[in-house]
Amino acid sequence: MEARLAGDLPVGPGWQYEPKWDGFRAIARRADGGPVSLTSKSGKPLARYFPDVIATLEALDEPDFALDGELVIPIGDHLSFGALQARLHPAASRVARLVREAPAQYVLFDWPFGTDQPLSRRRKLLEDFHRRTGSDMLILSPATDDVEQAHAWLRRSGGALDGVVAKRLDEPYRAGERAMVKVKQLRTADCVVGGYRETAKGEVGSLLLGLYNHEGRLDHVGFTSAFKAAERRALGPMLRPHCGGPGFTGDKPGGPSRWNGGEEKPWIALRPELVVEVIYDQITDGRFRHGTRFHRWRPDKAPGQCDRSQLVRELRPSQFAEILGEASI
């Protein structure tokens, strides 16, 4: 079951609100005491990357279940999306090492085993299941019918939750449909434009964003998502007078990685003179996880003021525990 994006949470009787965790969505299934399967939202198998979660689920004295939840990994003082991504590695030896260093946890929020059951009944079945298991690796996500409590989760998370989801208590589990409502928490940041990339037609395709680190060097932290054709044409004359600078003096864009097949991506460096405000959703390993959205130019902001301190951190375990109503995880 998926969610449609909304500007605000629906209110009134019959709604249940839940935190939208920032992890890997996963469905776990078991039938007749057999092996446990763990699949992503797209249907890809995840068991080989999360053997610790599989071992926890297979050790349960529960022959039949279906669980909908989120895989998370606490690292240091935050929940790390980067640690989740690192698990998706072809070498079993590396996965085993990562499991030892940072075990994963599974946050449970729905029971799709009886899809024709209303959410009010499914939630009761999920709570009964969680109470029977008693495993620290399996965490029951909180739920409330109080919209003020849902807004409080966002405030108490320090801006690090991905959002809040609303579900109808009287509706069944509608797999493949956008039957939930989600309100995502979007944040803004002022960034230095350290360069840009061009399209095949020679127009500006994206702005490359930088923030100053504690050493005073400009690190590449992400990019703006695609502009409309008219905007691309207007950007060229605006940016070209600033060409010829050093661009990024810290972490640089365009290098080969496992995500681009080792391919170098050319870019054009700019002097660090332009500041832009962008809208983003999440941070992973000190970078914007997804393409940001252009909001406005900031001619009133000095480039030197654009440092990493303005970025919202990933969710800390203490915030995670507070939302769950537990002392610690």
Summary of the structure (lengths in Angstrom):
residues: 329
radius of gyration: 22.2
end to end distance: 27.5
largest distance: 68.5
contacts: 1002
relative contact order: 0.16
helix: 26%
strand: 32%
